[in-house]
Amino acid sequence: MKKSIKCLLLSAGLGTRLRPLTLEIPKCLVEINNKPLLEHWLDKLEMINVDNVLINTHYLSEKVDKFLDSQQNRSIKINKFYEQKLYGTAGTLIKNYNFFLNSICIMIHSDNFTNMNLLDLLNAHQERPSNCLITMLTFKTNDPKSCGIVETDKRGIVQYFHEKVSDPPGDIANGAIYVFEDDFLNWLIKNHQNAKDFSKEVIPYLLGNIYTFHTDMHYIDIGTNKKLKEARLISQKQD
């Protein structure tokens, strides 16, 4: 029986670095080429036949809800998870552990923009070494201090991870998109069920068991107005 594909699309962030833009618009609905970031991601997920997506909300949740209600005619089933208080990137996954069981799972931060095809990442996950519990997307960054920097062996397995350090040892960054299945979920619940931050409280305990897929396509964290402008320029050129 073929496994279903499910996605956790993290969308609850406050977007403080994008203010004043995000005083009235949640970061996940900031537009690139007249299309909200969430819509870009829903399009990508439909292209690879994702069955279910879980979208967490918090800041300006009523606006995210209104947008998602307008997307209900899609082939992908959209599920919402409101967080009265933020659970964190790992905490949200743990709270919804049962939702993702028996599936191929993709966890994505919706405040990123890319023109890559997620199918390439899924295919890489299927070919991962048997000891690897998750597959991580990586990309080359021009601002290593603002990213989690990875060092891999020749097989593409993460050996060292440096989360936003002042003197990073390279420019290959964690794209914060992960693919995993039950073996990882069970490990997470057994060993780190109280974790909140995925990068700080989960990844350091998985070194040697994280496979990477590197993309040479554009990949931008829409965390600042400068990065947002860069993403908009790239999107315009593509059209």
Secondary structure, DSSP 8 states (H G I E B T S, - for coil): ---EEEEEEE-----GGGTTGGGTS-GGG-EETTEEHHHHHHHHHHHTT--EEEEEE-TTHHHHHHHHHTTTTSSSEEEEEE-SS---HHHHHHHTHHHHTTEEEEEEETTEEE---HHHHHHHHHTS-TT-SEEEEEEE-S-GGGSEEEEE-TTSBEEEEEES-SS-S-SEEEEEEEEE-HHHHHHHHHHHTT---HHHHTGGG-TTSEEEEE--S-EEE--SHHHHHHHHHHHHHH-
